[in-house]
Amino acid sequence: MIVWWSPVTASFQYATYSITGDGFLALEDTHTGNVIHIQYKNEGEPDLAALEKISEFLRCRKTGQIIHMDIALIHLIDHLEDHFRAEKVEVVSGYRSPQLNSQLRREGRRVARHSLHMKGQAVDIFLPGTSNRVLRNYVLALQTGGVGYYPRGGFVHVDTGPVRSW
């Protein structure tokens, strides 16, 4: 049983989620170079203050707006980092405000009008030392949500929405 953070009720809700990691994350923002090393689970239980720091780290790069990131997504990122024995997860895009999402659409970027980035349920990442093709194939096999492969952009989109791929 894994605990999910619910931004609606500002409380923890219990749900079954089988994909998780060791509770330690190292993230690097590819736009700023900022790095965070954080333990977000203590004895298997989520640390609310650490989850807040992760959400702050993954804030919108245009507006600085912060929302609570889906804990299932955090567990997934942690699992990927651990599975591939990566030193860190490079984050290309975390939370996107509606303003940033609209701007990217106007610029002709391939972003969904109702992107899960705007709900805190998606990140675009790559793992140094791991091929994005290998990363994509592994996440596809997990069947935990959406997987987008962007070889020219150099990243993989992962989300906790419906299982689908592009």
PEZI-V523987 format. One record per run of one state. SS is the DSSP state (helix for helix, strand for strand, loop for the rest). FROM is the first residue (numbers start at 1). LEN is the number of residues. If there is no record, write none. Layout:
ss:from:len
SS:FROM:LEN
SS:FROM:LEN
//
This chain:
ss:from:len
loop:1:1
strand:2:5
loop:7:4
strand:11:5
loop:16:8
strand:24:6
loop:30:5
strand:35:5
loop:40:1
strand:41:2
loop:43:2
strand:45:2
loop:47:1
helix:48:10
loop:58:13
helix:71:13
loop:84:5
strand:89:5
loop:94:4
helix:98:9
loop:107:9
helix:116:4
loop:120:2
strand:122:5
loop:127:5
helix:132:11
loop:143:3
strand:146:5
loop:151:4
strand:155:5
loop:160:4
strand:164:2
loop:166:1
//
